[in-house]
Amino acid sequence: MKICVVGLGIMGGSVCLSLKRAGYKVAGYDISQNILEYALNNAIIDSVAENFENFDLTFVCLPVNACINFINKVKFKNGSIVADICGVKKIIEDSVYKIPRNFKFVGTHPMAGREVSGIKNACAELFDGANIVITKCVNTDIYAVQLIKNVAKAMGFKRVVECSAEMHDKKIAYTSQLAHLVSSAYVKDGEILGCLGFTGGSFQDMTRIAGVDEITWTELYICNSKNLVQKLDMLIRSLTDYKRALEECDENNLKLLLKNGKEIFEDSKTFLNRSEISVTEL
């Protein structure tokens, strides 16, 4: 199977390295000649992709709008599989299926990453033990999905989650994007200056993702703004309840709020996914 990876940042580079570790030959493409040379010189890719009609499987590892533009302008091999790895799925899926395609599309989202960027931070182990989300609709080819599952297992992924693109975007607004915004807002308190010696795990957890790339993530937030605004509204209402209890020194209410949060968190550990979400071990 001939594989191509388009976009050689930290994610695309890690896709290449994990595929090569699994024994696949990988061609790569990037608009930067310097990045291509680095990838070749450091054995991240085996060759530079020139004609995309030569490949059986193409991973498009580009930001949302760049991904859409690339898929729309490039000619792929008849019957080949094209998979994106973007952090939002509905906008990609809608664009792909606006017109007839000669390839089989599979939307994927590797649930792994680092706070740094660039191909120099790519590593073969990035996906080891991680989840990968595969989004499906009536147009999705089941055999293409199975091939992606097989490749994902070889890359080190442990679990696959299958759902609609709509469900993915709703969930990711809560599990990823909201956390980034909270972290970014949290560090804007001037109290963060001069905290050396006062920090522990809680502070590290809250601030770890405040340094994400603003260009990449702004695009993702805007593409999923409806879901993200809903989650922000819910969080603001909850925080307002805590604020009121503290302002009124209402110990009983504060205890109830904390107890309720703890119970919801504990229940979430054993909650079974709804029927529209499938979770399986690879």
N, C-alpha and C positions, 0 to 999 in steps of 0.2 A: 504494500500500500504506500503510495506516494503522498507525503504530508507536507503542507506548507503552513507557516505561521506568519501572519501579517501584523506588524507592529511589535517592535522589539524593546519594549520598556521592561519594567520589573516583572510584570505578569507574562507578557509574551516571551521574554527571555526564560522565565521559569517553566513555561509550557514547553519550550524547546528542550531545556535541560532534562526535564522529567521524562519527556518522550525519548530522548536519546539514551537516558539511563535504562529505559525499558526495552531498548534495542531497536528503536525506529530510526530511520534516516530522516532528517528534517531540513527542508529548505526554508529560508527566511526572507522577509522583505520589510524594508523600512524606507521612509523618504529620506532619511539621513544616511549619507554615504559613510560618515564616520562611525555610526552605530553598526552598519553592516560590516565594515572592516573589523571593528572590535569583536563582533559576534563570530566572524570567521577566524580571526586570529586566536580567539580563546575557545574555539571548538564548541561554541554555543549552537551554531548551525553547521550543517555540512556543505551547504551551497546557497547561492543567492537565487531566489525565484525570479524568473523573467517572464514566463508565460503561465498564467494561472489556469489555463485549460489543460495543463499537464498533471494536475493533482486530483487524487481521489478524496482527500479530506483537507479542508482549509479552515484553520482557526483564525478568526479576525479579532485581534486583541487591540482594538483602537477605542478611543473615546466615542461616545454615542453618535454625535453628528458625523464624525469622520468615518465611523463604522458604516452608517447608513449610506454615505456618499460612495464609499469604496464598493460596497455590495451592489449598488445601483449602476456603477460605471464599468465594472470589470466583467469580463467573460470567463465563466467557469466551465469546467468539463461537464458534458452532459451526464446527468445521473450522479454527479459527485455530491459530497456532503459539505455544507458550509455551516460552521458553528461560530456564533459570536460569544464573547465572555463578558458583555457589558453588565453593569450593576443595576440597570433598569431593563425591562424586557418588553413591555407592551408597545412602546414606540418603535422598537426594532421590528417586532413581529408585524405590526400594522404596515410598516414600510415594505417589508419583504413581500407580503402577500397582496400588495396593491396591483401587481401585474403578474402574469404567468412567469414562472421560472423554470429553467432547465436543470436546476439543482435541488437537492433536498436540504431544507433548512432546519437546524436544531438550535434553539436558544439555550444557552448554558450560563451559569454564574458560579464560578469557583468561590466557595466561602473561605477564602484564605487571602492573606496579604500582609504587608508590613507598613510601618509608618514612613519608610523611605521610598524613593523612586529611582528609576533608571536601570538600564541593563546591567550596570556594574553591581547592583544589589540582587540580581536574579540568582536563584539557587534551585537545584534539582529537588530539594526536600520540602519546598514550600507547601506542597499539597498533601504531604504525608499525613494520613489520619484525618484529613479534612472532609467536609461535605461538599457536594456539587449539586446545584439545582438545575434541573432540566425542565423547561417549560414546553407545554404541548397545547395544540389546538386541533381542530378537525382536519387541518392540512398537514399535520405532522406525520412523517413516515415512521412507522414503528420499527422498521429494520434499521433505519438511520439512528434512531434512539438507542437501539441495542448496541450498535457499533460504538457509539459515543460512550456508553456504559463500559464496554470492554476496554476501550482506550483509557477511560478515566481510572479504572481499576489498576491498569498497568502503570499509570502515572502516580499512583499512591493514594488516591482518594479512598476513603473508607465507606462512605455512605452517599446514596443518591436520593434526592428529594424531587418528586415529580408533581407539578401543579400547573395551573394556567398562568399566563403572563400577568393577568390582573391580580391573581392571588400573590404571586411573587412580589409585585410592586407594593402591595399593601403590607405584606410582612416585612419587607426590607426597609420600608419607611420607619418601622418600629425598631427592628433589631440592629440596624446599622446607621441609617441616616440621622435619626433622632439623637442617637448617642453621640454622633459627631457634633451636632449643633449644640447639645448640652455641654459637651467638653469645651467647645470653642467659647461659649458664653461664660462658662465657669471661670476660665482663666483671666477674664477681663476685669475681675475684681482686683483692685490695687493691692489687696492683701497678699497676692501671690509673690510680690517682691519681698525678698528677705525671709523666705520660708525655710532656708537651710536648717536642718536639725529638727524641724517640726513635722516632717512628712513621713508617711508610712504607706502601706498598701492601698488604703482608701484614696489618698491623694494621687498616687501613681495611676490607679485605675481610672480616676475621673479625668486626668489630664493627658493620658497617654496618646489619645487620638486628636488632641487639639492642633497638632502640627500637620494635618493632612494638606495636600496640595489644593489650593483654593480654586485653581482653574478647572481641574478635573472634577472636583466634587461639586462646584457650583452648577456645572452642566447637569450632573446627575440629580441634584436637588430640584432644579427647575423642571426637569423632565418628569419628576414624580411629585410635583408641588402639591397637588390636590390631596394625595394620601399623607404627605408630610405635614401639611397645615392641620389636618384633622388630628394627627398625633400630638402636635405641638399644643393645640387647643386643650386636649385632654390632660396633658402634663401641666399646663398652666393652671387649669382648674384644680388639679390635685395639689399642686404646690400652694395655691391660695388657701386651701383648707388647712394645711400645716401652718402657714403663716398666721392665719386667724387664731388658731389654737395657741400659738406662741404669744401673740399679742395680748390675748386674754388670759394668759397663764393658766389655761384650762388643761390641767394634768389628765383628767379623765378622757377628754376628747383626743388629746395627743396620744395617749396610750392606745385608744381604740384605732386611731389612724395607723399607728405603727404595727399593731397586732394584725390589722386587716391586710397591710402590705406583706407582712411575714407569711400569713396564711395563703395569700394568693401566690406568692413565690414558691412556697412548699408544694401547693397543689399543682403548679405548672410542671413540676418534675415528673409527675406521673400522668399528666394529661395526654390522652390519645388524640392524634390528629384527626380532623374531620375527613370525611370521605373524599373531598376534592384535593387532598394532599396525600401522596404516597411516599413513604419513607422505607427504603430497603438497604440492607448491607450489601456492599460490593464484594 
